C-alpha cells in the first residue's frame, strides 16, 4: 500500500510537472532544455509527496493540491542545480546523470535554477479551489523556507563552515535551514491547504522537524557508507570538502542512534492521528532504512 501509493503519486507529480513546463514560455529553448533536464531527472519527489501526505492526514484530499506540490519540486530542483555548481559543492553527477552545468555550462545552469525558482511561484498561483488568503499564507511559508531564513541561509552557513570545526548547535541550525526548511514548508503547506486546526498544524510541524533531522543524519551516514552506484552521486564528498556532519561530530554509531531518536519523536508527534497519518509514519521509517 505504502510503496504503491508513493509510486502512483510520483507518476502523478511527474506528469503534472511536464504539463507545467509545456505551458511555460521562454525566450530561449536551450534554457528550457536545461530546466527540463534537471526537473525530470527522477528522484524521490519527497517534497510534493510530503505535502500531499500532510493534507491526507487532515482531510484525505492530498492530490487536490498537486499544483502547489509541483512548485515545491521546482524549488528543490533549482537548489540542486545551484548546489552542484563549481562555486558550491562542485559535483559532477546527480541521480546517476551528469549535473546540469556539466551538460549545459555553468552560466546556463545558473539561469535554469533561477528560472525554476521563479516559475515555482507562478505555478503555485495556479492552484485552484483554495481561498486566496490561504494560498497567500502558503506562499509566505514557502518563500520564507526557500530564502535567507531557510534553505539559502542554511547553504550560506554550510559554505562558511567548510574547513572549519563547528559545534553541534551550529550544525543543527545549518541543516534545519538547508535541508529541513523545505520539508517543513511542504508538510505545513499541505496541512494549511487542507484546513488543519492549529493543534494539528503544531503536531505536523513537530513531525516535519524530526523528519528533516532524520533525513539529514541519514544523508550524512550514506555519504560515508553508501554505494555510489545506488546513490547516483559520489560518496565521501563531505570529507573531501572538509564539512562537519553528524557522523564527523559524533560517530557512525551515535549518528544512527540520533536518527532513530528523531524517528521516534516524529512518531510521537502523530500520536493523536489515526490511520489517516499512516503514510507519514511509514515514510519516516523508510527514511532511515533507505540506501539512496
Secondary structure, 3 states (H helix, E strand, C coil): CHHHHHHHHHHHHHHHHHHHHHCCCCCCHHHHHHHHHHHCCCCCCHHHHHHHHHHHHHHCCHHHHHHHHHHHHHHHHHHHHHHCCCCCCCCCEECCEECHHHHHCHHHHHHHHHHHHHHHHHHHCCCCCCCHHHHHHHHHHHHHHHCCCCHHHHHHHHHHCCCCCCCHHHHHHHHHHHCHHHHHHHHHHHHHHCCCCHHHHHHHHHHHHHHHHHHHHHHHHHHHHCCHHHHCCCCCHHHHCCCCCHHHHCCHHHHHHHHHHHHHHHHHHCCCCCHHHHHHHHHHHHHHHCCC
